[in-house]
Amino acid sequence: MTDIKLESDFVAVEGSLKILGPDLKISAENRKVSSNRQTYRRALVHGNGDRLIVNFHDDYLGVEINGRRNEGIQLNGNVSVNGTDILDIINGLQEAVGNLMENQETLAERIKELEIKAGLRPTKQLESWITANRKLLTKTKIRIPTIDITRS
């Protein structure tokens, strides 16, 4: 048995609620903002192709879905953002980050090459020679300058 009760501020339906029309409209005048001039307030719409549409035609300024911190929100099925599958977006972002990291390493190598050409950094050959001959150079009292380039 189903009961419909009129209580102080709401209608209580004990049992399932069946709406035979395509739209569920929700409108609380005291929660509207003046910048939203939409007259329809279609919260849920039974759309074409048997789809459930939330906030049909952007009747509300936004949609907020909350979930408890430990439970979160679970989305089943394919998820897309503006028509693009979310997995494609994630894969694209991962590829972009990988390319940035690769380009960063290439850029660091190129900067080092340019510094060597400009004489701001000793070449590997010179570094190796100094390391191999440090004892000899120390005995002959030849001073080996320390190269310290600080960038701003």
VENLIN-V932412 format. One line per field, one symbol per residue. phi: phi as a letter, one per 20 degrees, with the letter a starting at -180 (. if undefined). psi: psi as a letter, one per 40 degrees, with the letter a starting at -180 (. if undefined). burial: 1 if it has 9 or more other ideal C-beta (glycine too) atoms within 8 Angstrom, else 0. A space follows every 10 residues. Layout:
phi = ???
psi = ???
burial = ???
//
This chain:
phi = .ddddedgdb dddepeddde eecddcbdgf dfdffeefee cefcceefml dedelgllfd facccdcfgf emcdddnfdc clndgfffff fffffffgff ffffffffff fffffffeme bfffffgfff ffdgfffffe meedfeecdd ed
psi = hhihhhadei hhhhaihhhe ieihhhhhde eiidehehdi fgdhhgiiff ihhhfhffdi dihhhiiidd dahhhiahhi hfehhddddd dddddddddd dddddddddd dddddddeee hiiddddddd ddedddddde fhhhihhhhh i.
burial = 0000000000 0110000000 0010000000 0000000101 1111111000 0010110011 0000000000 0000000000 0000010010 0000000000 0000000000 0100110000 1000001001 0001001000 0000000000 00
//
